[in-house]
Amino acid sequence: MRRLTISQLQRKALKGDKIVMVTSYDATFARLVEEAGVDAILIGDSLGMVIQGHDHTIPVTLEDVIYHSRAVARGCHRPHLVGDLPFGSYQVSVEEALASAARLMKEGGVQSVKLEGGERSATAVRRMTEAGIPVMGHIGLTPQSVHQLSGYKVQGRTGAAAEQLLRDAVALEEAGCYALVLESIPASLAVQVTQRLSVPTIGIGAGPDCGGQVLVIQDLLGLDNEFNPRFLKKYAHLHDAIVGAVRDYGAEVRSGAFPSTEHALP
């Protein structure tokens, strides 16, 4: 089974078929979301919060993303894999950006990379695409800039901010991005960006009119009762189910009910 290509993803969006992307970090979830029929898996630097327990994505290293990308690649065969370039792996110079992206593709087994930033990242994007590295852009709320943005806030609310975001989107497309993630921007602005571009947009907190959507698998499964942003729809509520199951296991271990004779090896 061959992985979905960039051309196939773009054709889906052109036909009006929404691109379904999830963020995942391990082989088990990669296998499950492939079985569910997703089009693409993002190995996001959000692993810093979801997997590593940090408050933000900044501590994540390139080695971290490569490690988790390899795990995802081993767990599935069809979805297109996108690896996130973490903070500090592409901002210093175009040469560093190119080297980081090449490592992520070679060692992580992904088919494309994603980076944050608009006009400021366009030069690096152009160099990567010239070298044969497909790039997905990411504008709006860019989590690696959380300190500069003073928190996780909706972006593009003012006229000037909206115009800058549109310029960022155009600059990234012209530099060679094959798709753009739009995060936490007004739905009306997401419509303008999507209509302005010829490449697909993938929304997270950007309304229903993007060319596709992305959510973190742990979020859509409801594994964290405390995480409830407005953009998130929980399609399951597994926190209570998992805690209950482990609690039942603990009770049976303590009482001696588990393992019973049916679970004992002969």
C-alpha positions in Angstrom: 0.0 0.0 0.0 1.4 3.3 -1.1 1.2 6.5 1.0 -1.0 9.3 -0.2 1.0 11.9 -2.2 0.9 15.7 -2.1 -0.8 15.6 -5.5 -3.5 13.3 -4.3 -4.2 15.6 -1.3 -4.3 18.6 -3.5 -6.7 17.0 -5.9 -9.0 16.0 -3.0 -9.2 19.6 -1.9 -9.7 20.8 -5.5 -12.7 18.5 -5.9 -14.1 19.8 -2.6 -13.3 16.7 -0.6 -12.0 17.7 2.8 -8.6 16.6 3.9 -8.7 14.7 7.2 -5.5 15.1 9.2 -4.8 14.1 12.8 -1.8 14.7 15.0 -0.3 11.5 16.4 3.0 10.5 17.9 3.3 6.7 18.1 2.8 3.5 16.2 -0.4 2.3 18.1 -2.4 5.5 17.3 -0.9 5.6 13.8 -2.3 2.1 13.2 -5.7 3.0 14.6 -6.1 6.3 12.7 -5.1 4.6 9.5 -7.8 2.0 10.0 -10.2 4.9 10.5 -9.3 6.3 7.1 -7.4 9.5 7.8 -5.6 11.1 4.9 -2.6 12.5 6.7 -0.8 12.3 10.1 1.1 15.3 11.5 3.8 14.4 13.9 3.6 17.7 15.7 5.8 19.5 18.1 2.7 19.5 20.3 4.3 16.3 21.6 6.0 18.6 24.0 2.8 19.2 25.8 0.8 16.0 25.0 3.6 13.5 25.5 6.4 15.2 27.5 4.3 17.3 29.9 5.7 20.7 29.1 3.6 23.9 29.1 4.5 24.7 25.5 6.3 23.4 22.4 9.6 25.3 22.8 11.6 22.5 24.6 11.0 20.0 21.8 14.1 19.0 19.8 14.5 17.8 16.3 15.7 14.5 17.7 12.3 14.2 19.5 10.3 14.7 16.4 12.5 12.3 14.4 12.0 9.7 17.1 8.2 10.0 17.1 8.1 10.2 13.3 9.9 6.9 13.0 7.4 5.3 15.4 4.4 6.7 13.4 6.0 5.6 10.1 6.3 2.0 11.4 2.7 1.9 12.5 0.9 2.8 9.3 1.3 2.5 5.5 -1.2 4.8 3.7 -1.5 8.2 5.4 0.8 11.0 4.2 3.2 11.8 7.0 4.1 15.4 7.9 6.9 16.1 10.4 7.0 19.4 12.4 10.2 21.3 12.4 10.6 22.4 16.1 11.6 25.7 17.5 15.3 26.5 16.9 15.7 24.0 14.0 15.1 26.4 11.2 15.1 30.0 12.4 18.9 30.7 12.6 19.7 30.3 8.9 18.4 29.0 5.7 21.2 26.4 5.7 20.2 25.1 9.1 16.6 25.0 8.0 17.5 22.9 5.0 19.7 20.6 7.0 17.0 20.1 9.7 14.3 19.3 7.1 16.6 16.9 5.3 17.3 15.0 8.5 13.6 14.9 9.4 12.8 13.3 6.0 15.7 10.9 5.9 15.7 9.8 9.6 12.0 10.3 10.4 10.5 8.7 7.4 8.1 11.6 6.7 7.0 12.7 3.2 6.9 16.4 4.0 7.8 18.9 6.8 5.9 21.7 8.4 7.1 25.0 9.8 5.6 28.1 11.4 5.8 31.7 10.1 4.7 33.6 7.1 6.9 36.1 5.2 9.7 35.6 7.6 9.9 31.9 6.7 9.4 32.2 3.0 13.1 32.3 2.1 13.7 29.0 4.0 10.6 27.5 2.4 11.8 28.4 -1.1 15.2 26.8 -0.5 13.7 23.6 0.8 11.3 23.2 -2.1 14.1 23.9 -4.5 16.0 21.1 -2.9 13.0 18.7 -3.3 11.6 18.9 0.2 7.8 19.4 0.3 6.7 22.0 2.9 3.5 22.7 4.7 3.2 26.2 6.1 1.6 27.2 9.4 0.2 30.7 10.1 -2.2 32.4 12.5 -1.6 31.2 16.0 2.0 29.8 15.9 2.6 28.0 19.1 6.4 28.4 18.9 5.8 32.1 19.3 3.7 31.8 22.4 5.9 34.1 24.4 6.0 36.8 21.7 2.2 36.5 21.3 1.7 36.6 25.1 -0.3 33.4 25.2 -2.5 31.3 23.0 -4.7 34.0 21.5 -6.9 34.2 18.4 -4.9 36.0 15.6 -6.0 38.2 12.8 -8.8 40.1 14.6 -7.8 43.6 13.5 -7.7 44.8 10.0 -3.9 45.2 10.0 -3.4 41.8 11.5 -5.7 40.2 8.9 -3.9 41.9 6.0 -0.6 40.7 7.4 -1.9 37.1 7.6 -3.1 37.3 4.0 0.4 38.5 2.9 1.9 35.7 4.9 -0.3 33.1 3.2 0.5 34.4 -0.3 4.2 34.6 0.5 4.3 31.0 1.6 2.4 29.8 -1.5 4.7 31.7 -3.8 7.7 30.2 -1.9 6.4 26.7 -2.7 4.2 25.5 0.2 1.8 22.8 -1.0 -0.6 23.5 1.9 -1.1 25.8 4.9 -2.3 25.2 8.4 -4.5 28.0 9.6 -4.7 28.0 13.4 -7.0 30.1 15.7 -8.1 32.8 13.3 -11.6 34.1 12.7 -13.7 31.9 10.4 -14.3 34.8 8.0 -10.6 35.4 7.6 -10.0 31.7 7.0 -12.5 32.0 4.1 -10.5 34.9 2.6 -7.2 33.0 2.9 -8.6 29.8 1.4 -10.2 31.7 -1.5 -7.0 33.6 -2.1 -4.8 30.5 -2.4 -4.6 27.7 -5.0 -3.2 25.3 -2.4 -5.3 23.7 0.3 -5.8 25.2 3.8 -6.1 22.9 6.8 -7.8 24.5 9.8 -7.6 24.1 13.5 -9.8 26.7 15.2 -10.4 28.4 11.8 -13.9 27.5 11.0 -15.5 25.0 8.6 -14.5 26.4 5.2 -10.8 25.3 5.0 -9.8 22.6 2.7 -9.4 20.2 5.6 -9.1 20.0 9.4 -6.6 18.7 11.9 -7.0 17.8 15.6 -4.7 16.0 18.0 -5.8 12.4 18.5 -5.7 12.6 22.3 -7.8 15.8 22.2 -10.6 14.4 20.0 -10.7 11.3 22.1 -11.2 13.3 25.2 -8.2 12.0 27.2 -7.8 15.3 29.1 -10.9 16.6 31.0 -9.1 19.9 31.7 -8.5 20.8 28.0 -11.6 22.3 26.5 -10.8 25.0 24.0 -13.8 26.2 21.9 -12.4 24.8 18.7 -12.2 21.3 20.0 -15.0 18.7 19.6 -14.5 15.6 21.6 -15.7 12.6 19.7 -15.2 10.3 22.7 -14.7 10.9 26.5 -12.0 8.3 27.3 -10.6 9.9 30.3 -13.2 8.5 32.7 -13.2 5.1 30.9 -9.4 4.7 31.2 -9.2 5.8 34.8 -12.1 3.5 35.6 -10.5 0.5 33.9 -7.2 1.0 35.7 -9.0 1.5 39.0 -10.8 -1.8 38.4 -7.5 -3.5 37.6 -5.9 -2.2 40.7 -8.8 -3.3 42.8 -8.6 -6.9 41.4 -4.9 -7.1 41.9 -5.2 -6.0 45.5 -8.1 -8.4 46.2 -6.4 -11.3 44.4 -9.1 -11.6 41.8 -6.6 -11.0 39.0 -5.0 -13.0 37.7 -7.4 -15.8 38.0 -6.8 -19.4 36.9 -8.0 -18.5 33.3 -5.2 -16.0 33.0 -2.5 -18.3 34.4 -0.1 -20.0 32.0 0.0 -23.9 32.1 
